[in-house]
Each structure stands twice: as C-alpha cells, then as structure tokens.
Amino acid sequence: MNSTKYHLYSVHMISEDEGWAVGLEGTILHYKKKPEQLEGPPALSLWIMLLIIPLTISIFAGFLYWKKSSGK
C-alpha cells in the first residue's frame, strides 16, 4: 500500500511557469506544474448569461403581456 507524504512550506515567492518556489528560509522548492488549460468554449457562466437571462426576461415579459390582455 502506497502512502503519500505531504509537506507544508511557508512560501515567499512562487513561479508557476518555471515550477519552483522560494521558501521564507531561502530554500528552493520544486513542484510539478499544472497542465496547461486547453483552449475551448467560453465558460459556463458566460453561456448562462447569454442564454438564460434573456430567456427569463422574455418569459417574464410574456407573463406581463398575458396578465394585461386577460384583464380586459
């Protein structure tokens, strides 16, 4: 059974591009860089903003129009 050990360091300076960090004591810590983000479609929040908000407004406007026309 493999056991993974984690070490917590106080970090003074970090370089995400190069994959190193400098601790407060001046020691250089190396770590694995995160994989680069793949180019893709815009974030989900943008789609929510572009699609759901106008849909909600149009449903609300339709409801108001229906209430106004049924009140006659």
C-alpha positions in Angstrom: 0.0 0.0 0.0 1.4 3.3 -1.0 1.4 6.2 1.4 1.8 9.8 0.1 3.6 12.3 2.3 2.6 15.9 2.1 4.9 18.7 3.3 3.6 22.2 4.1 6.1 25.0 3.4 5.9 28.8 4.0 6.3 30.2 0.5 7.9 33.6 -0.1 7.9 33.6 -3.9 6.4 31.3 -6.4 6.9 30.8 -10.2 4.1 28.8 -11.7 5.6 29.0 -15.2 9.0 27.6 -14.1 7.8 25.1 -11.5 9.7 26.4 -8.5 9.1 28.3 -5.3 11.3 30.0 -2.8 10.6 29.4 0.9 10.9 32.0 3.6 14.2 30.4 4.7 15.6 30.8 1.2 15.2 27.1 0.2 14.2 26.4 -3.4 11.2 24.1 -3.6 10.4 22.3 -6.9 7.0 21.0 -7.7 5.1 19.7 -10.7 3.5 22.3 -12.8 -0.2 22.0 -13.5 -1.0 21.0 -17.1 -1.9 23.9 -19.4 -5.5 24.8 -19.8 -6.9 23.6 -23.2 -8.5 26.2 -25.4 -12.2 25.6 -25.5 -15.6 27.2 -25.5 -16.3 30.1 -23.2 -17.0 29.4 -19.5 -20.4 28.1 -18.5 -21.2 31.3 -16.7 -21.0 33.1 -20.0 -23.4 30.7 -21.5 -25.8 31.2 -18.6 -25.6 34.9 -19.0 -26.1 34.8 -22.8 -28.9 32.2 -22.8 -30.8 32.0 -19.5 -31.1 35.7 -18.6 -32.7 36.8 -21.9 -35.0 33.7 -21.8 -36.1 34.6 -18.3 -36.7 38.2 -19.3 -38.8 37.1 -22.3 -40.9 34.7 -20.2 -41.5 37.5 -17.6 -42.5 39.9 -20.4 -44.8 37.3 -21.9 -46.4 36.8 -18.5 -47.0 40.5 -18.0 -48.5 40.7 -21.5 -50.8 37.8 -20.8 -51.9 39.3 -17.5 -52.6 42.6 -19.2 -54.5 41.1 -22.1 -56.6 38.7 -19.8 -57.6 41.6 -17.6 -59.7 43.2 -20.3 
